Amino acid sequence: MGRKNAGLTGKSVYVVDGARTPFLKARGKPGAFHAADLAVAAGRVLLQRQPFRPTDFDEVILGCVMPGPDEANIARLAALRLGCGESVPAFTVQRNCASGMQAIDTAAQNIASGHSDLILAGGVEAMSHAPVLLNQPMVEWLADFYKTKTAKEKIKFLIRLRGKHLTPIIGLLRGLSDPFVGMSMGQTAELLAHRFDISRAEMDQFASESHRKLAQAQDNGYASETEIIYDGHGHFYKDDDGLRRDSDAAQLAKLKPVFDPHFGKVTAGNSAQVTDGAAWLILASEDAINRYQLPVLGRIVDSHWAGLDPAQMGLGPAHAMAPLMTRHELNVDEVDYWEVNEAFAAQVLACVRAWEDPAYCRNELGLDAPLGTIDSSRLNVDGGGISIGHPVGASGARIVLHLLHTLKRKQAKRGMASLCIGGGQGGAMLVENVAR
């Protein structure tokens, strides 16, 4: 269940506002925006509508897994470009798929402890710009080639160049694999589908529902936190563009398994999309709210991080959410809405079944009884990673921000956001809609 965690103690931590870019599906080549561009695009509009100056932040924290070569400490780069000034410190955090949530959690801890009062925190990823690397033989060949001095020596080394030297290392594929257990994230999802007897039809139906929910949300204006962004070529991007309005279970059933061609159930259609995007939240203490007369979107109540077998990493949310439920003496019906990141349909369905399973709850979570069934009508009500996309550094921030908007819209009190994390971890955050 992870290490014991006393939760947030000290000052109350509020979210006063937030914004994100549309999540843009990667389509085989680098997208229109680098990660820092996305972070600035999401932050610029957000900061322009605040009653305080960007230089009033105590710090800036940004989650990112794969910043580009010109984006070292991308949080600092984004902060400077957003006008936060030289005196506002900024740092980048990395916890794989939950990097954006980690940024929020770190900010919340700093405010609760009294270390800070006003923080800009979020996450970003431009997965379409993931690096393509040279392999080891090519690196060694180049090292020797650069030592040559004469034309004759250079020709000699050029003759040694072979096709094997030109085989690239695809950073994205390596990043979506676990080096400890030697499995891709999709293969871990296949394990969960087998363990919990999740059928291909169930997974495809879940994926189809994700697209249906997102279409309904876009039509009804339920993605109000999404800001239009513009590239340098006269194009604008308004909505998450991975939506398939014509998606249905019958169409999804035609897709071939990706990670186990012969016996698998996990396809591109019932997995999260590779995506570019960014999301920011502004966190504040009571003192900052009073000082700047800020509105309140919601309150960060508590968080928890858990570890588990990397080969079963998709069950991370079940492990991270359970201690929060226990610590706050909540039953399933007392959480109004849930955001569980859709890395894979199999993974979310497995988490739901794990909580219903007496043996799993007893043996894996240390509970006396099952936690219960999460009502599907209150889970990812406006779609998730399968339809929206999963830019790994940003998703943790997106689900927290959207959950707070959902609570406001539904006039509900309490919500839980959670993600599975490559490497065998889970993260969860409990939030509340508060009236002030």
C-alpha positions in Angstrom: 0.0 0.0 0.0 3.0 2.3 0.0 4.7 4.1 2.8 2.6 5.6 5.6 1.6 9.2 4.8 -0.1 11.5 7.3 -1.5 13.6 4.4 -1.5 17.4 4.3 -1.1 19.0 7.6 -0.9 22.7 8.4 -2.5 25.5 6.3 -5.4 24.8 3.9 -4.4 24.6 0.3 -6.8 26.0 -2.4 -6.8 25.9 -6.2 -8.0 29.3 -7.4 -7.8 28.8 -11.2 -6.3 26.7 -13.9 -6.0 26.3 -17.7 -4.7 23.8 -20.2 -4.1 23.5 -23.9 -6.1 21.3 -26.2 -4.4 17.8 -26.2 -3.1 17.3 -29.7 -2.7 13.8 -31.0 0.8 12.8 -32.4 0.5 11.8 -36.0 3.8 10.3 -36.9 6.0 13.4 -37.0 6.8 16.2 -34.6 3.8 18.4 -33.7 3.4 22.1 -34.0 4.6 22.9 -30.5 7.6 22.0 -28.4 6.9 21.3 -24.7 7.9 24.8 -23.5 5.7 26.4 -26.1 2.7 24.4 -24.8 3.5 25.4 -21.2 3.7 29.0 -22.2 0.5 28.9 -24.3 -1.5 27.4 -21.4 0.0 29.8 -18.8 -0.2 33.0 -20.7 -4.0 33.3 -20.8 -4.2 32.0 -17.3 -1.9 34.6 -15.9 -3.4 37.5 -17.9 -6.7 37.1 -16.1 -5.3 37.2 -12.5 -5.4 40.2 -10.2 -1.8 39.7 -9.2 1.4 39.9 -11.2 3.4 36.8 -12.4 6.2 38.1 -10.3 4.1 37.5 -7.2 4.4 33.8 -7.3 6.6 32.2 -4.7 7.7 29.5 -7.1 6.8 27.6 -10.2 6.8 23.8 -10.4 6.3 21.8 -13.6 6.1 18.1 -14.3 7.7 16.8 -17.5 9.1 13.4 -18.5 10.9 14.2 -21.8 11.9 17.8 -22.2 13.7 18.7 -25.3 17.5 19.3 -25.6 16.9 23.1 -25.4 14.5 22.7 -22.4 16.7 21.9 -19.5 14.8 22.6 -16.3 11.7 23.4 -18.4 9.9 24.9 -15.4 12.4 27.7 -15.2 12.3 28.3 -19.0 8.5 28.5 -18.9 8.5 30.7 -15.8 10.8 33.2 -17.4 8.9 33.2 -20.7 5.6 33.8 -18.7 7.1 36.9 -17.1 7.5 35.5 -13.6 10.8 37.3 -13.3 14.3 36.3 -12.4 13.7 36.2 -8.7 10.9 33.5 -8.8 12.5 30.1 -8.5 11.3 27.2 -10.6 12.0 23.5 -10.8 10.9 20.5 -12.8 9.7 17.2 -11.3 9.5 13.8 -12.9 7.3 10.8 -11.8 6.5 9.3 -15.2 2.8 9.5 -15.9 2.0 11.3 -12.6 4.6 14.1 -13.1 1.8 16.8 -13.3 0.2 15.5 -10.1 3.6 15.4 -8.4 4.0 19.1 -9.2 0.6 19.9 -7.6 1.4 17.7 -4.6 4.8 19.3 -4.0 3.2 22.8 -4.3 0.4 21.8 -1.9 3.0 20.5 0.6 4.9 23.7 0.4 1.8 25.8 1.0 0.5 23.6 3.8 3.9 23.9 5.6 3.9 27.7 5.3 6.9 27.7 3.0 4.9 29.3 0.2 1.6 31.1 -0.4 1.2 31.3 -4.1 2.4 28.7 -6.6 2.0 28.0 -10.3 2.1 24.2 -10.7 1.3 21.8 -13.6 2.6 19.5 -16.2 3.6 19.4 -19.9 4.6 16.9 -22.5 5.3 17.0 -26.2 5.4 13.3 -26.9 5.6 13.8 -30.7 9.0 15.5 -30.0 10.4 12.6 -28.1 14.0 12.2 -29.0 15.4 9.8 -31.7 18.8 8.7 -30.5 22.0 7.3 -32.0 22.7 3.7 -31.0 25.9 2.7 -29.1 27.9 1.5 -32.2 27.2 4.8 -33.9 28.2 6.8 -30.8 31.5 4.8 -30.6 32.1 5.3 -34.4 31.6 9.0 -34.1 33.9 9.2 -31.1 36.6 7.6 -33.1 35.8 9.5 -36.3 36.2 12.9 -34.5 39.7 11.8 -33.4 40.9 11.5 -37.0 43.0 14.3 -38.4 43.8 13.5 -42.1 41.6 13.0 -45.1 43.0 9.5 -45.4 42.0 8.6 -41.9 38.5 10.0 -42.3 38.0 8.0 -45.5 39.2 4.8 -43.7 36.5 5.4 -41.0 33.8 6.2 -43.5 34.4 2.9 -45.2 33.7 1.2 -41.8 30.2 2.7 -41.6 27.5 0.1 -41.8 23.7 0.0 -41.8 23.7 -1.2 -38.2 25.2 2.2 -37.2 22.2 4.0 -38.7 19.5 2.1 -36.7 18.0 4.7 -34.4 16.8 4.3 -30.8 13.2 5.6 -30.6 13.0 7.4 -27.3 9.3 7.2 -27.0 9.2 3.4 -27.3 12.0 3.0 -24.8 10.2 5.5 -22.5 7.0 3.4 -22.6 8.8 0.3 -21.6 9.9 -0.8 -18.1 13.6 -1.7 -18.0 13.3 -3.5 -14.7 10.8 -6.2 -15.8 11.5 -5.9 -19.6 7.9 -5.2 -20.5 6.1 -2.5 -22.4 3.2 -0.7 -20.7 0.9 -2.4 -23.1 2.1 -5.8 -22.1 1.4 -5.0 -18.4 -2.1 -4.1 -19.4 -2.4 -7.5 -21.1 -1.4 -9.1 -17.8 -4.2 -7.3 -16.0 -6.8 -8.2 -18.6 -5.9 -11.8 -18.1 -5.7 -11.6 -14.3 -9.1 -10.0 -13.9 -10.7 -11.8 -16.9 -11.5 -8.6 -18.7 -12.8 -9.3 -22.2 -11.9 -7.6 -25.4 -15.6 -6.5 -25.8 -15.5 -4.8 -22.3 -12.4 -3.0 -23.2 -13.7 -1.8 -26.6 -17.0 -0.7 -25.0 -15.1 1.3 -22.4 -13.0 3.0 -25.1 -16.1 3.8 -27.1 -17.7 5.3 -24.1 -14.7 7.5 -23.5 -15.1 9.0 -27.0 -18.9 9.4 -26.5 -18.4 11.2 -23.2 -15.7 13.6 -24.7 -18.0 14.4 -27.6 -20.8 15.3 -25.3 -18.5 17.4 -23.1 -17.2 19.4 -26.1 -20.8 19.9 -27.4 -21.9 21.1 -24.0 -18.9 23.3 -23.2 -17.7 21.2 -20.3 -14.0 21.7 -21.1 -14.0 25.4 -20.1 -10.5 25.0 -18.8 -9.2 24.5 -22.3 -7.7 27.5 -24.0 -7.3 28.1 -27.7 -3.6 28.1 -28.8 -2.0 29.4 -32.0 1.1 28.2 -33.8 3.4 30.4 -35.9 1.8 29.5 -39.2 -1.7 31.0 -38.8 -3.3 27.9 -37.4 -5.3 27.6 -34.2 -6.2 24.7 -32.0 -9.4 24.8 -30.0 -10.3 21.2 -28.9 -8.7 17.9 -28.1 -8.2 16.5 -31.6 -8.0 12.8 -30.9 -11.7 12.5 -30.5 -13.4 10.0 -32.8 -17.1 10.9 -32.9 -17.8 7.9 -35.0 -16.1 5.4 -32.6 -18.1 2.5 -31.5 -17.4 -0.9 -30.0 -18.1 -2.7 -33.4 -15.5 -0.6 -35.2 -13.0 -1.0 -32.3 -13.4 -4.8 -32.4 -11.8 -4.8 -35.9 -8.5 -3.5 -34.7 -5.7 -6.0 -34.2 -3.9 -6.4 -30.8 -0.7 -4.5 -30.6 1.3 -6.0 -27.8 0.3 -9.7 -28.1 -0.6 -10.3 -31.8 -1.9 -13.9 -31.3 -3.7 -13.9 -27.9 -3.9 -10.2 -26.9 -6.8 -7.9 -26.3 -5.0 -4.5 -26.0 -5.3 -2.4 -29.2 -4.5 1.1 -30.2 -8.2 1.8 -29.9 -8.6 0.8 -26.3 -5.3 2.5 -25.2 -4.4 6.1 -24.5 -3.3 8.2 -27.4 0.2 9.5 -27.7 -0.4 13.3 -27.3 1.1 16.7 -26.8 -0.4 19.1 -24.2 0.1 21.2 -21.0 -2.0 22.1 -17.9 -1.4 24.6 -15.1 -3.1 25.2 -11.7 -2.7 28.1 -9.4 -2.5 27.0 -5.8 -2.9 29.5 -2.9 -3.0 29.7 0.9 -5.8 31.5 2.7 -3.5 34.5 3.2 -2.9 34.8 -0.6 -6.6 34.4 -1.3 -7.4 37.3 1.1 -4.5 39.4 -0.1 -5.5 39.3 -3.8 -9.2 38.7 -3.4 -9.0 35.4 -5.3 -11.9 33.1 -6.2 -11.7 29.4 -5.0 -12.1 26.6 -7.4 -11.6 23.9 -4.8 -9.3 22.6 -2.0 -6.6 20.0 -2.1 -7.4 17.7 0.8 -4.8 15.0 0.7 -2.6 12.8 -1.5 -1.0 9.4 -1.5 1.7 7.6 -3.4 2.0 3.9 -3.5 4.4 1.3 -5.0 3.6 -2.2 -6.4 5.0 -4.8 -8.8 6.1 -2.9 -12.0 4.6 -5.7 -14.1 1.2 -4.8 -12.6 1.7 -1.1 -12.7 -1.8 -0.4 -14.0 -3.2 -1.3 -10.6 -1.4 1.7 -9.1 -4.6 3.8 -8.6 -6.2 1.0 -6.6 -3.2 1.0 -4.3 -2.9 4.8 -4.0 -6.6 5.6 -3.5 -7.3 2.9 -0.9 -5.2 4.6 1.9 -6.9 7.9 1.2 -10.3 6.2 1.6 -9.1 4.6 4.9 -7.4 7.7 6.2 -10.5 9.9 5.7 -13.0 7.1 6.7 -14.8 7.3 3.4 -16.8 4.7 1.6 -17.1 4.6 -2.2 -20.5 6.4 -2.2 -19.1 9.3 -0.3 -16.8 10.2 -3.3 -19.0 12.0 -5.8 -16.8 11.9 -8.9 -13.7 10.0 -9.9 -11.0 10.7 -12.5 -8.8 7.6 -13.1 -6.4 8.2 -15.9 -7.2 6.0 -18.9 -3.8 4.6 -19.8 -5.6 1.5 -21.0 -9.2 0.4 -20.8 -8.0 -2.8 -19.3 -6.1 -0.9 -16.6 -9.0 1.2 -15.4 -11.4 -1.8 -15.4 -8.8 -3.8 -13.5 -8.7 -1.2 -10.8 -12.5 -1.2 -10.5 -12.5 -5.0 -10.2 -9.6 -5.0 -7.7 -11.7 -2.9 -5.3 -14.6 -5.3 -5.6 -12.4 -8.4 -5.0 -12.3 -9.5 -1.3 -9.1 -11.5 -1.9 -7.3 -8.7 -3.6 -8.4 -6.1 -1.0 -7.3 -8.4 1.8 -4.0 -9.8 0.4 -2.8 -6.8 -1.7 -4.3 -3.8 0.0 -4.4 -5.0 3.6 -8.2 -4.4 4.0 -10.7 -6.4 5.9 -13.4 -6.1 3.2 -13.7 -4.9 -0.4 -13.9 -1.2 -0.9 -16.9 -1.5 -3.2 -17.9 -0.7 -6.7 -17.1 2.7 -8.3 -20.3 3.8 -10.1 -19.4 4.0 -13.9 -21.7 7.0 -14.3 -19.4 9.0 -11.9 -16.1 7.8 -13.4 -14.3 9.9 -16.0 -17.6 11.6 -16.8 -16.2 13.7 -19.7 -13.9 11.1 -21.2 -10.3 10.3 -20.5 -6.9 9.4 -21.9 -8.3 7.1 -24.5 -10.3 9.9 -26.2 -8.5 13.0 -24.8 -5.0 11.7 -24.9 -2.3 11.1 -22.4 0.7 13.5 -22.6 2.5 11.8 -19.7 3.8 14.8 -17.9 0.6 16.7 -18.2 -2.2 14.2 -17.4 -1.9 14.3 -13.7 -2.5 18.1 -13.7 -5.3 17.8 -16.2 -7.3 15.3 -14.2 -7.1 17.3 -11.0 -8.1 20.5 -12.8 -11.0 18.9 -14.6 -12.2 17.1 -11.5 -12.5 20.4 -9.7 -14.5 21.9 -12.6 -16.7 18.8 -12.6 -17.4 19.2 -8.8 -18.4 22.8 -9.4 -20.5 22.1 -12.4 -22.3 19.2 -10.6 -22.5 21.1 -7.3 -20.9 18.1 -5.7 -18.5 18.0 -2.7 -15.7 15.4 -3.1 -13.6 14.0 -5.9 -10.7 11.6 -6.3 -8.1 11.8 -9.1 -5.6 9.0 -9.7 -3.1 7.6 -12.2 -1.1 4.5 -12.7 2.7 5.1 -13.1 5.2 3.3 -15.2 7.7 1.5 -13.0 5.1 0.2 -10.6 3.5 3.1 -8.7 0.2 4.9 -8.2 -0.7 8.4 -7.2 -4.0 9.7 -5.9 -5.3 13.1 -4.8 -8.5 13.8 -2.8 -10.1 17.2 -3.6 -13.2 19.1 -2.4 -15.5 21.7 -3.7 -15.6 24.4 -1.0 -17.9 27.4 -0.6 -16.3 30.5 0.8 
